[in-house]
Amino acid sequence: MNSKLYEELAMQFYNDNKDHRHYNYLFDGLIEEAKEAAEAETVEDVVEELGDVLWYVTVIASRLGYSLENLMRKNYNKLEMRKVVGK
């Protein structure tokens, strides 16, 4: 699956579920899923929770007008800059 298809599917789920409308709900969910990933006891559980983290990141980014590709590019550029300046 590519990032564009994933974004479409994630947003379809988001749009079908009225509980996910508010930013507070989205950020609370992101924090909860990241915590569950950090506390997971098996690799499979970590991967499952990271999938949930990805869903929240995707929806929040989309609501802000950004795609996963935008996020990846911005993050890569930030990492490259850190490499250049030695951080």
C-alpha atoms as an extended CHARMM CRD file, in Angstrom:
* protein
*
        87  EXT
         1         1  MET       CA              0.0000000000        0.0000000000        0.0000000000  PROA      1               0.0000000000
         2         2  ASN       CA              1.2780000000        3.4670000000       -0.7580000000  PROA      2               0.0000000000
         3         3  SER       CA              0.9040000000        6.5560000000        1.4110000000  PROA      3               0.0000000000
         4         4  LYS       CA             -1.7140000000        8.1720000000       -0.8400000000  PROA      4               0.0000000000
         5         5  LEU       CA             -4.0420000000        5.1570000000       -0.6640000000  PROA      5               0.0000000000
         6         6  TYR       CA             -3.5220000000        4.8840000000        3.0870000000  PROA      6               0.0000000000
         7         7  GLU       CA             -4.4150000000        8.5580000000        3.5180000000  PROA      7               0.0000000000
         8         8  GLU       CA             -7.6120000000        8.0870000000        1.5290000000  PROA      8               0.0000000000
         9         9  LEU       CA             -8.6370000000        5.0660000000        3.6030000000  PROA      9               0.0000000000
        10        10  ALA       CA             -7.7290000000        6.7170000000        6.9050000000  PROA      10              0.0000000000
        11        11  MET       CA             -9.7090000000        9.8230000000        6.0370000000  PROA      11              0.0000000000
        12        12  GLN       CA            -12.6660000000        7.7480000000        4.9150000000  PROA      12              0.0000000000
        13        13  PHE       CA            -12.7340000000        6.1010000000        8.3470000000  PROA      13              0.0000000000
        14        14  TYR       CA            -12.2870000000        9.4870000000        9.9910000000  PROA      14              0.0000000000
        15        15  ASN       CA            -15.1470000000       11.0130000000        8.0170000000  PROA      15              0.0000000000
        16        16  ASP       CA            -17.4370000000        8.0670000000        8.8230000000  PROA      16              0.0000000000
        17        17  ASN       CA            -16.8780000000        8.3590000000       12.5810000000  PROA      17              0.0000000000
        18        18  LYS       CA            -18.2830000000       11.4200000000       14.3270000000  PROA      18              0.0000000000
        19        19  ASP       CA            -16.2160000000       10.8090000000       17.4890000000  PROA      19              0.0000000000
        20        20  HSD       CA            -12.9950000000       11.8270000000       15.7240000000  PROA      20              0.0000000000
        21        21  ARG       CA            -13.9500000000       15.4060000000       14.9160000000  PROA      21              0.0000000000
        22        22  HSD       CA            -12.0560000000       17.4620000000       17.4830000000  PROA      22              0.0000000000
        23        23  TYR       CA             -8.3050000000       18.0670000000       17.6420000000  PROA      23              0.0000000000
        24        24  ASN       CA             -8.2900000000       17.2980000000       21.3680000000  PROA      24              0.0000000000
        25        25  TYR       CA             -9.6760000000       13.8420000000       20.6590000000  PROA      25              0.0000000000
        26        26  LEU       CA             -7.0960000000       13.2930000000       17.9280000000  PROA      26              0.0000000000
        27        27  PHE       CA             -4.1140000000       14.3980000000       20.0100000000  PROA      27              0.0000000000
        28        28  ASP       CA             -5.3270000000       12.4710000000       23.0540000000  PROA      28              0.0000000000
        29        29  GLY       CA             -5.6360000000        9.3750000000       20.8630000000  PROA      29              0.0000000000
        30        30  LEU       CA             -2.1600000000        9.9030000000       19.4190000000  PROA      30              0.0000000000
        31        31  ILE       CA             -0.6490000000       10.1940000000       22.8880000000  PROA      31              0.0000000000
        32        32  GLU       CA             -2.5110000000        7.1110000000       24.1220000000  PROA      32              0.0000000000
        33        33  GLU       CA             -1.4540000000        4.9880000000       21.1500000000  PROA      33              0.0000000000
        34        34  ALA       CA              2.1860000000        6.1180000000       21.4350000000  PROA      34              0.0000000000
        35        35  LYS       CA              2.1060000000        5.1610000000       25.1130000000  PROA      35              0.0000000000
        36        36  GLU       CA              0.6480000000        1.7560000000       24.2490000000  PROA      36              0.0000000000
        37        37  ALA       CA              3.4070000000        1.2550000000       21.6610000000  PROA      37              0.0000000000
        38        38  ALA       CA              6.0660000000        2.1630000000       24.2280000000  PROA      38              0.0000000000
        39        39  GLU       CA              4.6090000000       -0.2770000000       26.7470000000  PROA      39              0.0000000000
        40        40  ALA       CA              3.9450000000       -3.1430000000       24.3310000000  PROA      40              0.0000000000
        41        41  GLU       CA              5.5850000000       -6.4200000000       25.2220000000  PROA      41              0.0000000000
        42        42  THR       CA              5.9390000000       -8.0150000000       21.8000000000  PROA      42              0.0000000000
        43        43  VAL       CA              7.1170000000       -6.7950000000       18.4270000000  PROA      43              0.0000000000
        44        44  GLU       CA              3.7050000000       -7.6150000000       16.9710000000  PROA      44              0.0000000000
        45        45  ASP       CA              1.9860000000       -5.4440000000       19.5910000000  PROA      45              0.0000000000
        46        46  VAL       CA              4.4240000000       -2.5670000000       18.9570000000  PROA      46              0.0000000000
        47        47  VAL       CA              3.7350000000       -2.7670000000       15.2300000000  PROA      47              0.0000000000
        48        48  GLU       CA             -0.0290000000       -2.8290000000       15.7950000000  PROA      48              0.0000000000
        49        49  GLU       CA              0.1300000000        0.2350000000       18.0280000000  PROA      49              0.0000000000
        50        50  LEU       CA              2.4160000000        2.0580000000       15.5940000000  PROA      50              0.0000000000
        51        51  GLY       CA             -0.2680000000        1.5060000000       12.9700000000  PROA      51              0.0000000000
        52        52  ASP       CA             -2.6950000000        3.3200000000       15.2650000000  PROA      52              0.0000000000
        53        53  VAL       CA             -0.1480000000        6.1050000000       15.7610000000  PROA      53              0.0000000000
        54        54  LEU       CA              0.1460000000        6.3620000000       11.9780000000  PROA      54              0.0000000000
        55        55  TRP       CA             -3.6270000000        6.7280000000       11.6380000000  PROA      55              0.0000000000
        56        56  TYR       CA             -3.7170000000        9.6280000000       14.0970000000  PROA      56              0.0000000000
        57        57  VAL       CA             -0.7060000000       11.3350000000       12.4960000000  PROA      57              0.0000000000
        58        58  THR       CA             -2.2910000000       10.9320000000        9.0670000000  PROA      58              0.0000000000
        59        59  VAL       CA             -5.6240000000       12.4270000000       10.1240000000  PROA      59              0.0000000000
        60        60  ILE       CA             -4.0970000000       15.3290000000       12.0570000000  PROA      60              0.0000000000
        61        61  ALA       CA             -1.7850000000       16.1610000000        9.1560000000  PROA      61              0.0000000000
        62        62  SER       CA             -4.6300000000       15.9630000000        6.6730000000  PROA      62              0.0000000000
        63        63  ARG       CA             -6.8130000000       18.2580000000        8.7630000000  PROA      63              0.0000000000
        64        64  LEU       CA             -3.9160000000       20.7420000000        8.7600000000  PROA      64              0.0000000000
        65        65  GLY       CA             -3.6050000000       20.5040000000        4.9830000000  PROA      65              0.0000000000
        66        66  TYR       CA             -0.5530000000       18.2300000000        4.8300000000  PROA      66              0.0000000000
        67        67  SER       CA             -0.0420000000       14.7930000000        3.3490000000  PROA      67              0.0000000000
        68        68  LEU       CA              2.1940000000       12.0180000000        4.6330000000  PROA      68              0.0000000000
        69        69  GLU       CA              4.5010000000       12.7840000000        1.7270000000  PROA      69              0.0000000000
        70        70  ASN       CA              4.7190000000       16.4120000000        2.9250000000  PROA      70              0.0000000000
        71        71  LEU       CA              5.5460000000       15.2260000000        6.4540000000  PROA      71              0.0000000000
        72        72  MET       CA              8.1630000000       12.7770000000        5.2290000000  PROA      72              0.0000000000
        73        73  ARG       CA              9.8250000000       15.4310000000        3.0700000000  PROA      73              0.0000000000
        74        74  LYS       CA              9.8290000000       18.0360000000        5.8520000000  PROA      74              0.0000000000
        75        75  ASN       CA             11.2050000000       15.5310000000        8.3520000000  PROA      75              0.0000000000
        76        76  TYR       CA             13.8990000000       14.3630000000        5.9510000000  PROA      76              0.0000000000
        77        77  ASN       CA             14.9470000000       17.9640000000        5.3030000000  PROA      77              0.0000000000
        78        78  LYS       CA             15.1130000000       18.6000000000        9.0520000000  PROA      78              0.0000000000
        79        79  LEU       CA             17.2590000000       15.5090000000        9.5650000000  PROA      79              0.0000000000
        80        80  GLU       CA             19.5730000000       16.5150000000        6.7150000000  PROA      80              0.0000000000
        81        81  MET       CA             19.9580000000       19.9900000000        8.2190000000  PROA      81              0.0000000000
        82        82  ARG       CA             20.8400000000       18.4480000000       11.5780000000  PROA      82              0.0000000000
        83        83  LYS       CA             23.4540000000       16.3310000000        9.8440000000  PROA      83              0.0000000000
        84        84  VAL       CA             24.9630000000       19.4160000000        8.2160000000  PROA      84              0.0000000000
        85        85  VAL       CA             25.1110000000       21.4460000000       11.4150000000  PROA      85              0.0000000000
        86        86  GLY       CA             26.2160000000       18.5060000000       13.5310000000  PROA      86              0.0000000000
        87        87  LYS       CA             23.1750000000       17.9890000000       15.7530000000  PROA      87              0.0000000000
